[in-house]
Amino acid sequence: MPKPKRLKWYFSLRSPYSWFAYRDLLAHNPDVLDAVEWFPVWEPDEWTSRLLADEGIDALPYTDMSKAKALYVLQDTRRLARSRGLDMTWPVDKNPVWEVSHLGYLVALDAGRGKEFLAATYRARWENGFNISDPAVIADVAREAGVDPVRASTAHEDPVLRARGIEALRLVYKDGVFGVPMFMHGRDKFWGTDRLLDFVAAFRGTGVVQPPPVEAPVLVTVGADAGHAGGCG
């Protein structure tokens, strides 16, 4: 009997497209959401970048975003939110440090409350427009999720959790995750909300053709790309 394929979901708490994918699965395929392993993705700050460089990782497979693309994403996400009946508020990210929220997620994961933390963070960011790089916001999110607010909101200051973050981003590098949401069914990748149903079909064994393997792409300098019509990256 063949070994079951590993199921992965690479998400970002920053990404509106990750939020859309989460809401779509929660509404229509919650068993898939429960079955996949969840892996966070974020743009590293200087501290994390130095630690990655020490590991021989000088760049993660993200792409830079142009102003024109950023303006398109604002339009696109409004359309997608409206089509889903979601009230969306774009937050203003001033000097973002994405470790604040994503390392806080690791604290919640350790407490067995990762899913609750993710849901509360998405509500804070995309429904209420809060700055999830603010430790005070993450403390409130943690309380809502049933997680130690002090531990979660100071995770970015903890060298041990920083090292955990490097382990998470090493997986991003290894799997060639160039954007989010990225779903993986074994080695097969499904990027963006417009590939979500294909991933669900692969999960259920209902007709996705296995693509041939391809060589890994050339990596580019890490940037802050907010995405395209199906995903961020």
Sequence and secondary structure as in RCSB ss.txt:
>XXXX:A:sequence
MPKPKRLKWYFSLRSPYSWFAYRDLLAHNPDVLDAVEWFPVWEPDEWTSRLLADEGIDALPYTDMSKAKALYVLQ
DTRRLARSRGLDMTWPVDKNPVWEVSHLGYLVALDAGRGKEFLAATYRARWENGFNISDPAVIADVAREAGVDPV
RASTAHEDPVLRARGIEALRLVYKDGVFGVPMFMHGRDKFWGTDRLLDFVAAFRGTGVVQPPPVEAPVLVTVGAD
AGHAGGCG
>XXXX:A:secstr
      EEEEE SS HHHHHHHHHHHHH HHHHHHSEEEE     HHHHHHHHHTT    S     HHHHHHHHH
HHHHHHHHHT        SS  THHHHHHHHHHHHTT HHHHHHHHHIIIIIT   TTSHHHHHHHHHHHTS HH
HHHTGGG HHHHHHHHHHHHHHHHHT  SBSEEEETTEEEESGGGHHHHHHHHHTSS                  
   SS B 
